[in-house]
Amino acid sequence: MIIEKSDKCFIDANRFQALSNDILEEAKRNGATQAEVVISLSKGFTVSAHDGDVEKVEYQQDKSIGINVMFGKRSGSAGISDIRPEAVKQAVQAACHIAKFTDEDPASGLAEKEELAFHYPQIKMNYPWQITVEQAIEMACQCEREALACDKRIMSAEETSLTTMEAFYLYANSHGFFGGFPHTRHEISCVLIGKENDEMQRNYSYTTAADPLLLESISHVAKEAAERTVKRLGARKLKTMKTPVIYHAEEARGFFGHLIAAISGGNLYRKSSFLLDHLDRKIFPGFVHMKEQPHLDRALGSSPFDEDGVATRNNIFIEDGILRNYCLSVYSARQLGMKTTANAGGVHNLEVKPGNKNLQELLKTMGTGLLITEIMGNGVNLVTGDYSRGVGGFWVENGEIQYPVHEVTVAGKLQDMYAGIQEIGNDVDMRGNIRTGSVLIGEMMVAGE
């Protein structure tokens, strides 16, 4: 792979700090008692290959500015992408005009000054990839060639692509806080179609990282995509039954993502969560621990401060199976009569403590059951915890994969599923904001034929 990197930021941060100051001063001139501004900038490109040649090249350069003003407990917002002085002035005036017609909200307002990240840590998240479009095209074509050569049953590559992106996030408010940081994200993906007799199946592989040095190789992505696709051929349906299931690490991220949604302040104060009033109650087996680590270098979910400008810190959400913290912004915390956990915008690098077994050892422990490697649809009710999702994967007997399955639905209640976790694997997937291994659940309803 062709990888060079530089820690130089692609924008002039001083210019946008000055812009944010101009916006805050304009809000003050218009009578706002408080104001805040968020500026998001990004640039990069995506190339994709098909049939041995470039299919498309997309360049991206985006800029968005969000303005929020407050007149006492009344607030108004506006968003623009035009940074000309007259456009900025009009946007601030529009936000102020809106605020004068809104109802008062006792929970509105900026974070308290002592909560803001005036001395935030410098986290290493900016790793630009010095790669040309021509080099990216060749890498995408190489990935396609290697994938097609892996197995004669690989009929075609639906798409192989490479994306590189640099971004900058800035937040400022009228308490005198200004913070900004650059970050990067790079990805290589390969989507294949396999065919055997009259059956066709589709599968994929990808690698993503803040630092291109942490990306898997082209050959790894191609081989894994081919292997996954071929293993899906010959998929069968299952009889309806109750059986143990394993969520593969890649899908377990979403499984725990439902937990974060259920303990998020917005759902709690609206009373639309099955975990309402569950603080300091046991909802998992005692071996389950989850902590947030927002200051990890080269991690995709890191951030020195949240979307309220509040200093992020290590949070423990699940300790010995017990829910220890909700996931709160300044606004949701006020609605609940609590303190912010610096989670405006979500969690940052949530780690589910891994166990001691790899996936193969988890299969042995399960013995007979369903390994879930694909989830479809959105059948989760956070109010009741009811869970019903279409899945694909593999039927397992005596700890060994027997055959692929499709057109299967798994159902249960998240409360029971969380309490029914038997083990968490050590095959941790690091490619997202939630880091977890595969998860073995003792029993779920599986609906098939």
Sine and cosine of phi, psi and omega as CSV:
sin_phi,cos_phi,sin_psi,cos_psi,sin_omega,cos_omega
0.00,0.00,0.53,-0.85,-0.03,-1.00
-0.99,-0.10,0.97,-0.24,-0.09,-1.00
-0.73,-0.68,0.85,-0.53,0.22,-0.98
-0.73,-0.69,0.43,-0.90,-0.01,-1.00
-0.60,-0.80,0.40,-0.92,0.02,-1.00
-0.61,-0.79,0.54,-0.84,0.01,-1.00
-0.99,-0.10,0.22,0.98,-0.01,-1.00
-0.96,0.28,0.71,-0.70,0.01,-1.00
-0.99,0.17,0.55,-0.84,-0.12,-0.99
-1.00,0.08,-0.09,1.00,-0.01,-1.00
-0.81,-0.58,0.27,-0.96,0.09,-1.00
-1.00,0.00,0.99,-0.15,-0.08,-1.00
-0.88,0.47,-0.56,0.83,-0.01,-1.00
-0.88,0.47,-0.58,0.81,0.00,-1.00
-0.89,0.46,-0.68,0.74,-0.06,-1.00
-0.99,0.15,-0.39,0.92,0.16,-0.99
-0.91,0.41,-0.67,0.74,0.04,-1.00
-0.89,0.45,-0.63,0.77,0.03,-1.00
-0.89,0.46,-0.70,0.72,0.00,-1.00
-0.89,0.45,-0.63,0.78,0.05,-1.00
-0.89,0.46,-0.65,0.76,0.03,-1.00
-0.88,0.48,-0.66,0.75,-0.01,-1.00
-0.91,0.42,-0.70,0.72,-0.01,-1.00
-0.91,0.41,-0.62,0.78,0.03,-1.00
-0.92,0.39,-0.63,0.78,0.03,-1.00
-0.91,0.42,-0.63,0.78,0.05,-1.00
-0.89,0.46,-0.66,0.75,0.01,-1.00
-0.90,0.43,-0.66,0.75,0.02,-1.00
-0.89,0.45,-0.48,0.88,0.00,-1.00
-1.00,0.03,0.12,0.99,0.11,-0.99
0.99,-0.12,0.06,1.00,0.00,-1.00
-0.92,0.38,0.67,-0.74,0.03,-1.00
-1.00,0.10,-0.45,0.89,0.08,-1.00
-0.57,-0.82,0.40,-0.92,0.05,-1.00
-0.37,-0.93,0.41,-0.91,0.08,-1.00
-0.55,-0.83,0.42,-0.91,-0.01,-1.00
-0.65,-0.76,0.66,-0.75,0.07,-1.00
-0.85,-0.53,0.78,-0.62,0.04,-1.00
-0.85,-0.52,0.82,-0.58,0.04,-1.00
-0.86,-0.51,0.78,-0.63,-0.02,-1.00
-0.77,-0.63,0.61,-0.80,0.06,-1.00
-0.45,-0.90,0.46,-0.89,0.10,-0.99
-0.47,-0.88,0.48,-0.88,0.02,-1.00
0.21,-0.98,-0.23,-0.97,0.03,-1.00
-0.45,-0.89,0.36,-0.93,0.10,-0.99
-0.79,-0.61,0.72,-0.69,0.14,-0.99
-0.86,-0.51,0.55,-0.83,0.07,-1.00
-0.69,-0.72,0.55,-0.84,-0.03,-1.00
-0.87,-0.49,0.49,-0.87,0.05,-1.00
-0.41,-0.91,0.72,-0.69,-0.02,-1.00
0.83,0.56,0.66,0.76,0.12,-0.99
0.98,0.22,0.17,0.99,-0.02,-1.00
-0.59,-0.80,0.23,-0.97,0.00,-1.00
-0.92,0.39,0.73,-0.68,0.05,-1.00
-0.99,-0.11,-0.69,0.73,0.05,-1.00
-0.38,-0.92,0.43,-0.90,0.14,-0.99
-0.77,-0.64,0.86,-0.52,-0.01,-1.00
-0.87,-0.49,0.85,-0.53,0.10,-0.99
-1.00,-0.10,0.59,-0.80,0.02,-1.00
-0.74,-0.67,0.72,-0.69,0.13,-0.99
-0.54,-0.84,0.98,-0.20,-0.10,-0.99
-0.91,-0.41,0.46,-0.89,0.03,-1.00
-0.54,-0.84,0.79,-0.61,0.06,-1.00
-0.67,-0.74,0.61,-0.79,0.00,-1.00
-0.79,-0.62,0.84,-0.54,0.06,-1.00
-0.94,-0.33,0.76,-0.66,-0.05,-1.00
-0.85,-0.53,0.77,-0.64,0.04,-1.00
-0.76,-0.65,0.81,-0.59,-0.02,-1.00
-0.85,-0.53,0.44,-0.90,0.00,-1.00
-0.74,-0.67,0.71,-0.71,0.14,-0.99
-0.90,-0.43,1.00,-0.04,-0.16,-0.99
0.92,0.39,-0.87,-0.49,0.01,-1.00
-0.97,-0.24,0.26,0.97,0.10,-0.99
-0.97,-0.24,0.65,-0.76,-0.05,-1.00
-0.70,-0.71,0.42,-0.91,0.05,-1.00
-0.56,-0.83,0.48,-0.88,-0.08,-1.00
-0.73,-0.68,0.41,-0.91,0.10,-0.99
-0.50,-0.86,0.47,-0.88,0.04,-1.00
-0.74,-0.67,0.65,-0.76,0.00,-1.00
-0.60,-0.80,0.22,-0.98,0.15,-0.99
-0.82,-0.58,-0.05,1.00,-0.02,-1.00
-1.00,-0.10,0.86,-0.52,-0.05,-1.00
-0.98,-0.20,0.24,0.97,0.10,-0.99
-0.90,0.43,0.60,-0.80,-0.08,-1.00
-0.80,0.60,-0.66,0.75,-0.03,-1.00
-0.93,0.37,-0.57,0.82,0.03,-1.00
-0.93,0.36,-0.66,0.75,0.03,-1.00
-0.89,0.45,-0.70,0.72,-0.01,-1.00
-0.87,0.48,-0.69,0.73,0.01,-1.00
-0.90,0.43,-0.61,0.79,0.00,-1.00
-0.92,0.40,-0.68,0.73,0.03,-1.00
-0.89,0.46,-0.69,0.72,0.00,-1.00
-0.89,0.46,-0.62,0.79,0.02,-1.00
-0.90,0.43,-0.68,0.73,0.02,-1.00
-0.89,0.46,-0.67,0.75,0.01,-1.00
-0.91,0.41,-0.62,0.78,0.02,-1.00
-0.90,0.44,-0.68,0.73,0.02,-1.00
-0.88,0.48,-0.68,0.73,-0.06,-1.00
-0.86,0.51,-0.56,0.83,-0.06,-1.00
-0.93,0.36,-0.25,0.97,-0.04,-1.00
-0.93,-0.37,0.07,1.00,0.00,-1.00
-1.00,-0.03,0.35,-0.94,0.07,-1.00
-0.97,0.26,0.43,-0.90,0.08,-1.00
-0.94,0.35,0.62,-0.78,0.02,-1.00
-0.79,-0.62,0.93,-0.36,-0.06,-1.00
-0.86,0.52,-0.38,0.92,-0.05,-1.00
-1.00,0.00,-0.10,1.00,-0.06,-1.00
-0.96,0.28,0.25,-0.97,0.03,-1.00
0.85,-0.52,0.32,-0.95,0.00,-1.00
-0.93,0.36,0.27,-0.96,0.15,-0.99
-0.88,0.48,0.44,-0.90,0.09,-1.00
-0.89,0.46,0.55,-0.83,-0.11,-0.99
-0.85,0.53,-0.60,0.80,-0.03,-1.00
-0.95,0.31,-0.22,0.98,0.03,-1.00
-1.00,0.04,-0.27,0.96,-0.11,-0.99
-0.96,0.27,0.44,-0.90,-0.11,-0.99
-1.00,0.02,0.89,0.45,-0.02,-1.00
-0.90,0.43,-0.41,0.91,0.01,-1.00
-0.80,-0.59,0.92,0.40,-0.08,-1.00
-0.99,0.12,0.47,-0.88,-0.03,-1.00
-0.96,0.29,0.45,-0.89,0.09,-1.00
-1.00,-0.04,0.95,-0.30,-0.04,-1.00
-0.99,-0.17,0.67,-0.74,-0.01,-1.00
-0.99,0.15,0.99,-0.16,-0.02,-1.00
-0.79,-0.61,-0.04,1.00,-0.13,-0.99
-0.95,-0.31,0.97,-0.24,-0.03,-1.00
-0.72,-0.69,0.97,0.24,0.02,-1.00
-0.85,0.53,0.60,-0.80,0.00,-1.00
-0.98,-0.19,0.93,-0.38,-0.02,-1.00
-0.99,0.12,0.96,0.27,-0.04,-1.00
-0.81,-0.58,0.67,-0.74,0.02,-1.00
-1.00,0.08,0.28,-0.96,0.05,-1.00
-0.88,0.47,-0.63,0.78,-0.01,-1.00
-0.89,0.45,-0.66,0.75,0.03,-1.00
-0.92,0.40,-0.63,0.78,0.02,-1.00
-0.90,0.43,-0.65,0.76,0.03,-1.00
-0.88,0.48,-0.70,0.72,0.00,-1.00
-0.89,0.45,-0.63,0.77,0.02,-1.00
-0.91,0.42,-0.66,0.75,0.04,-1.00
-0.90,0.43,-0.67,0.74,0.03,-1.00
-0.91,0.41,-0.63,0.77,0.05,-1.00
-0.88,0.48,-0.66,0.75,0.02,-1.00
-0.88,0.47,-0.69,0.72,0.02,-1.00
-0.89,0.45,-0.72,0.70,-0.02,-1.00
-0.86,0.50,-0.72,0.69,-0.04,-1.00
-0.92,0.39,-0.60,0.80,0.02,-1.00
-0.91,0.42,-0.70,0.71,-0.02,-1.00
-0.92,0.40,-0.45,0.89,-0.02,-1.00
-0.99,0.12,-0.16,0.99,-0.08,-1.00
-0.94,0.35,-0.59,0.81,-0.11,-0.99
-0.38,-0.93,0.67,-0.74,-0.04,-1.00
-0.92,0.39,-0.28,0.96,0.02,-1.00
-0.99,0.16,-0.15,0.99,0.11,-0.99
-0.97,0.25,0.95,-0.31,-0.11,-0.99
-0.98,0.21,-0.68,0.74,-0.03,-1.00
-0.28,-0.96,0.27,-0.96,0.13,-0.99
-0.98,-0.19,0.88,-0.47,0.03,-1.00
-0.91,0.42,-0.66,0.75,0.07,-1.00
-0.20,-0.98,0.67,-0.74,0.24,-0.97
-0.85,-0.52,0.70,-0.71,-0.12,-0.99
-0.60,-0.80,0.37,-0.93,0.08,-1.00
-0.71,-0.71,0.75,-0.66,0.01,-1.00
-0.79,-0.61,0.68,-0.73,0.14,-0.99
-0.74,-0.68,0.72,-0.69,-0.11,-0.99
-0.62,-0.79,0.72,-0.70,0.16,-0.99
-0.92,-0.39,0.62,-0.79,-0.03,-1.00
-0.61,-0.79,0.33,-0.94,0.06,-1.00
-0.64,-0.77,0.73,-0.68,0.00,-1.00
-0.87,-0.50,0.72,-0.69,-0.03,-1.00
-0.72,-0.69,0.69,-0.73,0.09,-1.00
-0.72,-0.69,0.69,-0.72,0.04,-1.00
-0.57,-0.82,0.48,-0.88,0.06,-1.00
-0.55,-0.84,0.09,-1.00,-0.12,-0.99
-0.98,0.20,0.03,1.00,0.19,-0.98
-0.99,0.16,0.04,1.00,-0.01,-1.00
1.00,-0.01,0.18,0.98,0.00,-1.00
-1.00,0.03,0.69,-0.72,0.14,-0.99
-0.64,-0.76,0.79,-0.61,0.05,-1.00
-0.56,-0.83,0.56,-0.83,0.02,-1.00
-0.37,-0.93,0.48,-0.88,0.03,-1.00
-0.43,-0.90,0.58,-0.81,0.10,-1.00
-1.00,0.01,0.46,-0.89,0.08,-1.00
-0.44,-0.90,0.37,-0.93,-0.06,-1.00
-0.77,-0.64,0.35,-0.94,0.08,-1.00
-0.51,-0.86,0.73,-0.69,-0.02,-1.00
-0.73,-0.68,0.52,-0.85,-0.06,-1.00
-0.47,-0.88,0.61,-0.80,0.16,-0.99
-0.81,-0.58,0.76,-0.65,-0.02,-1.00
-0.67,-0.74,0.42,-0.91,-0.02,-1.00
-0.59,-0.80,0.85,-0.53,0.01,-1.00
-0.90,-0.44,0.82,-0.57,-0.11,-0.99
-0.86,-0.52,0.37,-0.93,0.12,-0.99
-0.85,-0.53,0.82,-0.57,0.05,-1.00
-0.95,-0.32,0.45,-0.89,-0.02,-1.00
-0.62,-0.78,0.70,-0.72,0.10,-1.00
-0.60,-0.80,0.86,-0.50,-0.15,-0.99
0.85,0.53,-0.86,-0.52,-0.02,-1.00
-0.98,-0.21,0.09,1.00,-0.06,-1.00
-0.99,-0.13,0.67,-0.74,0.10,-1.00
-0.82,-0.57,0.62,-0.79,0.05,-1.00
-0.72,-0.69,0.42,-0.91,-0.04,-1.00
-0.82,-0.58,0.65,-0.76,0.11,-0.99
-0.40,-0.92,0.00,-1.00,-0.17,-0.99
-0.41,-0.91,0.14,-0.99,0.20,-0.98
-0.52,-0.85,0.42,-0.91,0.04,-1.00
-0.44,-0.90,0.32,-0.95,0.13,-0.99
-0.70,-0.71,0.67,-0.75,-0.01,-1.00
-0.57,-0.82,0.56,-0.83,-0.05,-1.00
-0.26,-0.96,0.36,-0.93,0.12,-0.99
-0.96,0.27,-0.57,0.82,-0.01,-1.00
-0.95,-0.31,0.85,-0.53,-0.01,-1.00
-0.86,0.50,-0.39,0.92,0.05,-1.00
-0.91,0.41,-0.32,0.95,0.00,-1.00
-1.00,-0.05,-0.05,1.00,0.05,-1.00
-0.93,0.36,0.60,-0.80,0.16,-0.99
-0.91,0.41,0.33,-0.94,-0.03,-1.00
-0.95,0.30,0.34,-0.94,0.10,-0.99
-0.82,0.57,-0.70,0.71,-0.03,-1.00
-0.89,0.46,-0.63,0.78,0.02,-1.00
-0.89,0.45,-0.73,0.68,-0.02,-1.00
-0.88,0.47,-0.71,0.71,-0.02,-1.00
-0.89,0.46,-0.73,0.68,-0.03,-1.00
-0.90,0.43,-0.70,0.71,-0.02,-1.00
-0.91,0.42,-0.66,0.76,0.04,-1.00
-0.88,0.48,-0.67,0.74,0.00,-1.00
-0.91,0.41,-0.71,0.70,0.00,-1.00
-0.88,0.47,-0.69,0.73,0.00,-1.00
-0.89,0.46,-0.66,0.75,-0.04,-1.00
-0.92,0.39,-0.72,0.70,-0.02,-1.00
-0.90,0.44,-0.62,0.78,0.00,-1.00
-0.91,0.41,-0.34,0.94,0.02,-1.00
-0.98,0.18,-0.31,0.95,-0.02,-1.00
-0.92,0.40,0.64,-0.77,-0.03,-1.00
1.00,0.09,0.35,0.94,-0.04,-1.00
-0.90,0.44,0.61,-0.79,-0.01,-1.00
-0.85,-0.52,0.17,-0.99,0.14,-0.99
-1.00,-0.09,0.32,-0.95,0.03,-1.00
-0.93,-0.37,0.40,-0.91,0.17,-0.98
-0.96,0.28,0.45,-0.89,0.07,-1.00
-0.94,0.34,0.74,-0.67,-0.08,-1.00
-0.24,-0.97,0.17,-0.99,0.24,-0.97
-0.98,-0.21,0.73,-0.68,-0.09,-1.00
-0.39,-0.92,0.41,-0.91,0.16,-0.99
-0.90,0.44,0.47,-0.88,0.06,-1.00
-0.70,-0.72,0.46,-0.89,0.16,-0.99
-0.86,-0.51,0.82,-0.57,0.17,-0.99
-1.00,0.07,0.90,-0.43,0.10,-0.99
-0.83,0.56,0.53,-0.84,-0.10,-1.00
-0.77,0.64,-0.63,0.78,-0.03,-1.00
-0.88,0.47,-0.56,0.83,0.01,-1.00
-1.00,-0.05,-0.36,0.93,0.02,-1.00
-0.91,0.41,-0.42,0.91,0.06,-1.00
-0.83,0.56,-0.73,0.68,0.02,-1.00
-0.92,0.39,-0.58,0.82,0.03,-1.00
-0.85,0.53,-0.68,0.73,0.05,-1.00
-0.99,0.14,-0.34,0.94,0.09,-1.00
-0.88,0.47,-0.53,0.85,0.06,-1.00
-0.90,0.44,-0.56,0.83,0.05,-1.00
-0.89,0.45,-0.74,0.67,-0.02,-1.00
-0.87,0.49,-0.64,0.77,0.05,-1.00
-0.89,0.46,-0.64,0.77,-0.06,-1.00
-0.95,0.32,-0.45,0.89,0.01,-1.00
-0.98,-0.21,0.17,0.99,0.03,-1.00
-0.98,0.18,0.62,-0.78,-0.12,-0.99
-0.83,0.56,-0.63,0.77,-0.03,-1.00
-0.85,0.52,-0.69,0.72,0.03,-1.00
-0.95,0.30,-0.52,0.86,-0.02,-1.00
-0.94,0.33,-0.75,0.66,-0.06,-1.00
-0.96,0.30,-0.34,0.94,0.11,-0.99
-1.00,0.08,-0.03,1.00,-0.02,-1.00
0.84,0.54,0.68,0.74,0.00,-1.00
-0.86,-0.50,0.66,0.75,0.00,-1.00
-0.67,-0.74,0.67,-0.74,0.05,-1.00
-0.95,0.30,-0.14,0.99,0.03,-1.00
-0.96,-0.27,0.34,0.94,0.09,-1.00
-0.86,0.50,0.73,-0.68,0.01,-1.00
0.89,0.45,0.51,0.86,0.01,-1.00
-0.97,-0.24,0.12,0.99,-0.01,-1.00
-0.87,0.49,0.73,-0.69,-0.03,-1.00
0.92,0.38,0.37,0.93,0.11,-0.99
-0.93,-0.35,0.49,-0.87,-0.03,-1.00
-0.99,0.15,0.83,-0.56,0.01,-1.00
-0.82,-0.57,-0.17,0.98,0.05,-1.00
-0.80,-0.59,0.27,-0.96,0.19,-0.98
-0.87,0.50,0.36,-0.93,-0.12,-0.99
-0.89,0.46,-0.35,0.93,-0.03,-1.00
-0.99,0.12,-0.03,1.00,-0.05,-1.00
-1.00,0.00,0.82,-0.58,0.03,-1.00
-0.73,-0.69,0.65,-0.76,0.05,-1.00
-0.68,-0.73,0.80,-0.59,0.02,-1.00
-0.72,-0.69,0.45,-0.90,0.00,-1.00
-0.96,-0.26,0.73,-0.68,-0.02,-1.00
-0.77,-0.63,1.00,0.06,-0.15,-0.99
-0.98,0.20,-0.12,0.99,-0.13,-0.99
-0.94,-0.35,0.40,0.92,-0.01,-1.00
-0.97,0.25,0.75,-0.66,0.09,-1.00
-0.92,0.40,0.58,-0.81,0.11,-0.99
0.88,0.47,0.35,0.94,0.03,-1.00
-0.98,-0.21,0.60,-0.80,-0.11,-0.99
-0.94,0.34,-0.40,0.92,-0.06,-1.00
-0.98,-0.20,0.17,0.99,-0.08,-1.00
-0.96,0.28,0.49,-0.87,0.08,-1.00
-0.27,-0.96,0.70,-0.71,0.00,-1.00
-0.98,0.22,-0.35,0.94,0.05,-1.00
-0.49,-0.87,0.36,-0.93,-0.04,-1.00
-1.00,-0.02,-0.16,-0.99,-0.09,-1.00
-0.96,0.27,-0.08,1.00,0.15,-0.99
-0.99,-0.13,-0.02,1.00,-0.08,-1.00
0.99,0.14,0.14,0.99,-0.02,-1.00
-0.99,0.16,0.66,-0.75,-0.02,-1.00
-0.89,0.46,0.82,-0.57,0.06,-1.00
-0.97,0.26,0.39,-0.92,0.02,-1.00
-0.45,-0.89,0.21,-0.98,0.07,-1.00
-0.92,0.39,0.83,-0.56,0.05,-1.00
-0.90,-0.44,0.63,-0.77,0.15,-0.99
-0.98,-0.22,0.89,-0.45,0.01,-1.00
-1.00,-0.07,-0.67,0.74,0.03,-1.00
-0.83,-0.56,0.84,-0.55,0.03,-1.00
-0.79,-0.62,0.86,-0.51,-0.03,-1.00
0.80,0.61,0.60,0.80,0.02,-1.00
0.99,0.14,-0.03,1.00,-0.08,-1.00
-0.98,-0.21,0.70,-0.72,0.04,-1.00
-0.96,0.27,0.93,-0.37,-0.08,-1.00
-0.99,-0.17,-0.42,0.91,-0.03,-1.00
-0.59,-0.81,0.55,-0.84,0.26,-0.97
-1.00,0.06,0.12,-0.99,-0.04,-1.00
-0.94,-0.35,0.99,-0.13,-0.26,-0.96
-0.85,-0.53,0.62,-0.78,0.23,-0.97
-1.00,-0.07,0.04,-1.00,0.05,-1.00
-0.88,0.48,-0.72,0.69,-0.06,-1.00
-0.91,0.41,-0.75,0.66,-0.04,-1.00
-0.92,0.39,-0.55,0.83,0.04,-1.00
-0.89,0.45,-0.67,0.74,0.03,-1.00
-0.90,0.43,-0.62,0.78,0.04,-1.00
-0.87,0.48,-0.53,0.85,-0.05,-1.00
-0.99,-0.11,-0.03,1.00,-0.05,-1.00
0.94,0.33,0.56,0.83,-0.05,-1.00
-0.80,-0.60,-0.14,-0.99,0.04,-1.00
-0.96,-0.30,0.55,-0.83,0.05,-1.00
-0.86,0.51,0.56,-0.83,0.12,-0.99
-0.97,-0.23,0.23,0.97,-0.02,-1.00
0.89,0.45,0.67,0.74,0.00,-1.00
-0.86,-0.52,0.45,0.89,0.17,-0.99
-0.88,0.48,0.86,-0.51,-0.07,-1.00
0.99,-0.13,-0.10,0.99,0.05,-1.00
0.91,-0.41,-0.14,-0.99,-0.01,-1.00
-1.00,0.05,0.28,-0.96,-0.03,-1.00
-0.79,-0.62,0.95,-0.30,0.02,-1.00
0.84,0.54,0.91,0.40,0.06,-1.00
-0.98,0.19,0.86,-0.52,-0.01,-1.00
-0.96,-0.28,0.84,-0.54,0.14,-0.99
-1.00,-0.03,0.87,-0.49,-0.10,-1.00
-0.84,0.54,0.84,-0.55,-0.02,-1.00
-0.98,0.22,0.39,-0.92,0.12,-0.99
-1.00,0.00,-0.44,-0.90,-0.10,-1.00
-0.95,-0.30,-0.04,1.00,-0.11,-0.99
-0.94,-0.34,0.61,-0.79,0.13,-0.99
-0.99,0.13,0.01,-1.00,-0.08,-1.00
-0.87,0.49,-0.68,0.73,-0.02,-1.00
-0.88,0.47,-0.61,0.79,0.02,-1.00
-0.95,0.32,-0.54,0.84,0.10,-1.00
-0.91,0.42,-0.62,0.78,0.06,-1.00
-0.88,0.48,-0.66,0.76,0.04,-1.00
-0.89,0.46,-0.67,0.74,0.01,-1.00
-0.90,0.44,-0.67,0.74,0.00,-1.00
-0.91,0.41,-0.64,0.77,-0.03,-1.00
0.98,0.19,-0.99,0.13,0.02,-1.00
-0.83,-0.55,0.73,-0.68,-0.01,-1.00
0.26,-0.97,-0.30,-0.96,-0.11,-0.99
-0.91,-0.41,0.79,-0.61,0.15,-0.99
-0.99,-0.13,0.88,-0.47,-0.04,-1.00
-1.00,-0.09,0.86,-0.51,0.02,-1.00
-0.87,-0.49,-0.05,1.00,-0.02,-1.00
-0.50,-0.87,0.69,-0.72,0.02,-1.00
-0.79,-0.61,0.69,-0.73,-0.02,-1.00
-0.79,-0.61,0.44,-0.90,0.08,-1.00
0.98,0.19,0.06,-1.00,-0.04,-1.00
-0.70,-0.72,0.98,0.18,-0.07,-1.00
-0.93,-0.36,0.83,0.56,-0.02,-1.00
-0.83,-0.55,0.82,-0.57,0.05,-1.00
-0.96,-0.29,0.96,-0.27,-0.07,-1.00
-0.95,0.32,-0.31,0.95,0.01,-1.00
-0.95,0.32,-0.69,0.73,-0.06,-1.00
-0.97,-0.24,-0.34,0.94,-0.10,-1.00
1.00,0.04,0.01,1.00,0.01,-1.00
-0.88,0.47,0.70,-0.71,-0.12,-0.99
-0.73,-0.68,0.81,-0.59,0.07,-1.00
-0.47,-0.88,0.91,-0.42,-0.07,-1.00
-0.71,-0.70,0.60,-0.80,0.18,-0.98
-0.97,0.24,0.68,-0.73,-0.06,-1.00
-0.67,-0.74,0.32,-0.95,0.20,-0.98
-0.76,-0.65,0.31,-0.95,-0.01,-1.00
0.21,-0.98,-0.68,-0.73,-0.10,-1.00
-0.61,-0.79,0.63,-0.78,0.11,-0.99
-1.00,0.07,0.71,-0.70,-0.10,-0.99
-0.87,-0.49,0.70,-0.71,0.11,-0.99
-0.70,-0.72,0.67,-0.75,-0.01,-1.00
0.80,0.60,0.55,0.83,0.04,-1.00
0.97,0.23,0.14,0.99,-0.02,-1.00
-0.84,-0.55,0.64,-0.77,0.05,-1.00
-0.92,0.40,0.76,-0.64,-0.03,-1.00
-0.98,-0.19,-0.74,0.68,-0.02,-1.00
-0.25,-0.97,0.38,-0.93,0.04,-1.00
-0.97,0.24,0.45,-0.89,0.03,-1.00
-0.76,-0.65,0.46,-0.89,0.06,-1.00
-0.54,-0.84,0.09,-1.00,-0.02,-1.00
0.80,0.60,0.74,0.67,-0.02,-1.00
-0.87,-0.49,0.57,-0.82,0.09,-1.00
-0.86,-0.50,0.73,-0.69,0.12,-0.99
-0.94,-0.34,0.61,-0.79,-0.08,-1.00
-0.61,-0.79,0.43,-0.90,0.03,-1.00
0.14,-0.99,-0.26,-0.96,0.13,-0.99
-0.90,-0.43,0.68,-0.73,-0.03,-1.00
-0.85,0.52,-0.58,0.82,0.04,-1.00
-0.83,0.55,-0.73,0.68,-0.02,-1.00
-0.95,0.32,-0.60,0.80,-0.01,-1.00
-0.91,0.42,-0.69,0.72,0.02,-1.00
-0.91,0.41,-0.68,0.73,0.02,-1.00
-0.93,0.37,-0.41,0.91,-0.08,-1.00
-1.00,-0.04,0.14,0.99,0.05,-1.00
-0.91,0.41,0.79,-0.62,0.01,-1.00
-0.99,-0.17,-0.60,0.80,0.03,-1.00
-0.42,-0.91,0.42,-0.91,0.13,-0.99
-0.85,-0.52,0.77,-0.64,-0.08,-1.00
-0.97,0.23,0.17,-0.99,0.05,-1.00
-0.99,-0.16,0.17,0.99,0.03,-1.00
-1.00,0.07,0.89,0.46,-0.17,-0.99
-0.94,0.35,0.78,-0.63,0.08,-1.00
-1.00,0.01,0.88,-0.47,-0.10,-0.99
-0.99,-0.13,0.14,0.99,-0.18,-0.98
-1.00,0.06,0.10,1.00,-0.02,-1.00
-0.65,-0.76,-0.15,-0.99,-0.02,-1.00
-0.99,0.16,-0.29,0.96,0.10,-0.99
-0.93,-0.37,0.84,-0.54,-0.07,-1.00
-0.95,-0.32,0.91,-0.41,-0.05,-1.00
-0.51,-0.86,0.41,-0.91,0.17,-0.99
-1.00,0.00,-0.06,-1.00,0.05,-1.00
-0.91,0.41,0.44,-0.90,-0.12,-0.99
-0.81,-0.59,0.82,-0.58,0.05,-1.00
-0.99,-0.15,0.84,-0.55,0.05,-1.00
-0.92,-0.38,0.70,-0.72,-0.16,-0.99
-0.88,0.47,-0.61,0.79,-0.03,-1.00
-0.31,-0.95,0.69,-0.73,0.13,-0.99
-0.60,-0.80,0.37,-0.93,0.12,-0.99
-0.99,0.16,0.80,-0.59,0.02,-1.00
-0.90,-0.43,0.86,-0.51,-0.03,-1.00
-0.95,-0.32,0.81,-0.59,0.04,-1.00
-0.75,-0.67,-0.90,-0.44,-0.01,-1.00
-0.96,0.29,0.00,0.00,0.00,0.00
